[in-house]
Amino acid sequence: MEKRYYSEYSQCLDRNMDFIVYGHSGVPLLVFPSQDGHPQDYENFGMVDVIKDKIENGYVQLFCVGSIDEESYSDEMGDKARRSYLLEQFYYYICDEIVPRIKEINGTGKMIYTTGCSLGATHATNMMLRRPDLFMGCVALSGYYDTDLFFGQYVDENIYNNSPLKYLNGMSRNHPYVDLYNQRHIILCCGQGAWEDEMVKSTGLMKETFDRLSVNAWCDFWGSDVNHDWPWWRKQLPYFLGHIL
């Protein structure tokens, strides 16, 4: 399997950011790490291996990015306005810097899918919903789709713009994005086992919101034995990719 490391300066974040590319061609899949994670985490937790055949056969090409969660979502004692600013800068980093690099490296002209587990699923869903013109869909595994777990009741413009449940509930059914969403593959999944209570609630609220907007999203709830953990995400990823590739 072809594997390439990149470390490039980000104007949006004013620092070097790393990403790893797995594979030589295929549908580009932008991978966000779980909370406070790094580009190599996806491989280290076995997620690359479970779709190795799809990568080696040129069906999919992975682009695993890092995060600045430690300064935004996770820095709960930090200044909230600064944290929300960085959250928005991360959005610009992905859309204005990473997306063009993916297109350049991938070279197929195919639209990008996003994916991630836990907080990575939150990022993946948020990016896709904010920019359905850039992204073809998302496979979000055990995500939480609001900012209140990390920011409490604090809301500013940046918080609103990065909280899918907030901005979707502020969206009318005739918003132009609704038509775009229905031309995309939106997949949200969570288990109903250990450590999934908040994710079940949040995914359920997303389903209600999609239904209100008449958006054809797939919100899938796995069983009470399905925990918020890597062994289950390793099962879910190839299952859902099989439906969209």
C-alpha positions in Angstrom: 0.0 0.0 0.0 1.3 3.4 -0.9 1.7 5.7 2.1 3.0 9.3 2.0 3.6 11.8 4.9 3.1 15.5 4.5 3.9 18.4 6.8 2.8 21.7 5.4 2.4 25.2 6.8 -1.1 26.4 7.3 -1.9 30.1 6.8 -5.2 29.6 8.6 -3.7 28.0 11.7 -0.3 29.7 11.6 1.6 26.4 12.1 2.8 23.3 10.4 0.0 20.6 10.1 0.7 17.0 9.2 -1.4 14.6 7.1 -0.9 11.1 5.8 -2.1 9.7 2.4 -2.9 6.0 2.0 -3.3 4.6 -1.4 -2.7 5.7 -5.0 -6.1 6.5 -6.4 -9.8 6.2 -5.9 -12.5 8.1 -4.1 -10.9 10.6 -1.8 -11.9 10.0 1.9 -10.9 12.8 4.3 -10.4 11.3 7.8 -10.7 13.3 11.0 -9.1 11.8 14.1 -10.9 11.2 17.4 -10.6 13.8 20.2 -7.1 15.4 20.4 -5.9 12.9 17.8 -3.2 12.8 15.2 -3.0 11.6 11.5 -1.4 8.3 12.4 -4.2 7.3 14.8 -6.4 5.8 12.1 -3.7 3.4 11.2 -2.6 2.7 14.7 -6.2 1.7 15.8 -6.6 -0.7 12.8 -9.0 1.4 10.7 -6.7 1.4 7.7 -6.2 -2.3 7.8 -9.9 -3.1 7.7 -10.3 -1.4 4.4 -6.9 -2.4 3.0 -8.4 -4.2 0.1 -10.3 -1.1 -1.0 -7.2 1.1 -0.7 -4.8 -1.3 -2.6 -7.4 -1.9 -5.4 -7.7 1.8 -6.0 -11.3 2.2 -4.8 -10.5 4.7 -2.1 -7.7 7.0 -1.1 -7.4 8.1 2.5 -6.3 11.5 3.6 -5.8 11.5 7.4 -5.4 14.9 9.0 -4.6 16.1 12.5 -6.6 18.3 14.8 -6.3 21.3 17.1 -8.9 19.9 19.5 -6.7 20.5 22.5 -7.0 24.2 21.9 -10.6 24.3 20.9 -13.0 21.6 22.0 -10.9 20.2 24.8 -9.5 23.4 26.4 -12.5 23.7 28.7 -10.7 26.2 31.1 -9.6 28.4 28.2 -11.1 31.5 26.9 -14.3 30.5 25.0 -14.1 33.2 22.4 -10.5 32.2 21.5 -11.5 28.5 21.4 -14.4 29.2 19.1 -12.2 31.3 16.9 -9.8 28.4 16.5 -12.6 26.0 15.8 -13.6 28.3 12.9 -10.0 28.6 11.7 -9.8 24.8 11.6 -12.9 24.8 9.3 -11.1 27.3 7.0 -7.9 25.1 7.1 -9.9 22.1 5.9 -11.9 23.9 3.2 -9.3 26.4 1.9 -6.1 24.4 2.3 -6.7 20.7 2.7 -9.4 20.3 0.1 -7.3 21.8 -2.7 -4.4 19.6 -1.7 -6.6 16.5 -1.8 -7.8 17.4 -5.2 -4.2 18.0 -6.4 -2.8 14.7 -4.9 -5.8 12.6 -5.8 -6.1 13.9 -9.4 -9.3 12.0 -10.2 -11.7 14.9 -10.0 -14.0 12.9 -7.8 -15.7 14.7 -4.9 -14.5 14.0 -1.4 -16.2 12.1 1.4 -15.5 12.7 5.0 -15.4 10.3 8.0 -14.3 10.0 11.6 -15.0 8.4 14.9 -16.3 10.1 18.0 -15.2 13.8 17.8 -13.8 13.0 14.4 -17.4 12.1 13.3 -18.5 15.6 14.6 -15.9 17.3 12.4 -16.7 15.1 9.4 -20.4 15.8 9.6 -19.9 19.5 10.3 -17.6 20.0 7.3 -19.9 18.1 4.9 -23.1 19.9 6.1 -21.5 23.3 5.9 -20.0 22.7 2.4 -22.1 20.2 0.4 -20.6 21.9 -2.6 -17.2 20.5 -1.6 -18.1 17.1 -0.1 -20.0 14.2 -1.5 -21.1 12.8 1.8 -20.0 11.6 5.3 -19.7 8.4 7.3 -19.9 9.6 10.9 -19.4 7.0 13.6 -20.5 7.8 17.2 -20.5 11.6 16.8 -22.0 14.3 18.9 -23.5 17.1 16.9 -23.7 20.1 19.2 -21.1 22.1 21.1 -22.7 22.1 24.5 -20.7 19.2 25.9 -17.5 21.4 25.5 -18.8 25.0 25.6 -21.8 24.7 27.9 -24.4 27.4 27.1 -21.8 29.7 25.5 -22.8 30.6 21.9 -21.2 33.0 19.5 -21.3 33.1 15.7 -18.4 30.6 15.4 -20.1 28.2 17.8 -23.3 28.4 15.9 -21.6 27.8 12.6 -19.9 24.7 13.9 -22.9 23.2 15.7 -24.9 21.1 13.2 -27.9 20.8 15.5 -28.0 24.6 15.9 -27.6 25.7 12.2 -29.8 22.8 10.9 -32.6 23.8 13.3 -32.2 27.4 12.0 -32.6 26.2 8.4 -35.8 26.3 6.4 -37.1 23.5 4.3 -36.6 25.6 1.1 -32.9 26.4 1.9 -30.8 25.6 -1.2 -28.6 23.2 0.8 -31.6 20.9 1.4 -31.5 19.9 -2.3 -27.8 19.5 -2.2 -28.0 17.3 0.9 -30.4 15.0 -0.9 -27.8 14.6 -3.7 -25.2 13.4 -1.1 -24.6 10.4 1.0 -25.1 11.3 4.7 -24.5 8.4 7.1 -24.6 8.8 10.9 -24.2 5.7 13.0 -23.9 5.0 16.7 -24.2 2.0 19.0 -26.4 1.8 22.0 -23.9 0.2 24.4 -21.3 1.6 26.8 -20.3 5.2 26.5 -22.8 5.9 23.7 -25.7 7.5 25.6 -24.9 11.1 24.6 -24.3 10.0 21.0 -27.6 8.1 20.8 -29.4 11.2 22.0 -27.5 13.5 19.6 -27.9 11.2 16.6 -31.6 10.9 17.4 -31.9 14.7 17.4 -30.1 14.8 14.0 -32.6 12.3 12.6 -35.5 14.3 13.8 -34.0 17.4 12.2 -33.3 15.7 8.9 -36.8 14.4 8.9 -38.2 17.9 9.4 -36.1 19.2 6.5 -37.0 16.2 4.4 -33.4 15.3 4.0 -32.8 11.7 3.1 -30.0 10.9 5.7 -29.2 7.4 7.0 -29.1 7.5 10.8 -28.4 4.0 11.9 -28.5 2.8 15.5 -26.7 -0.4 16.2 -27.4 -2.7 19.2 -27.0 -2.5 23.0 -23.8 -4.5 22.7 -22.2 -1.9 20.4 -19.9 0.3 22.4 -18.2 3.6 21.8 -14.9 2.0 20.9 -12.5 1.0 18.1 -13.5 -2.6 17.7 -17.0 -1.6 16.6 -15.8 1.3 14.4 -13.6 -1.2 12.7 -16.8 -3.2 11.8 -18.9 -0.1 10.9 -16.4 1.6 8.5 -16.2 -1.2 5.8 -19.9 -1.9 6.2 -20.9 1.7 5.3 -18.2 2.2 2.7 -19.6 -0.8 0.9 -22.8 1.1 0.5 -21.2 4.2 -1.1 -18.2 3.1 -3.1 
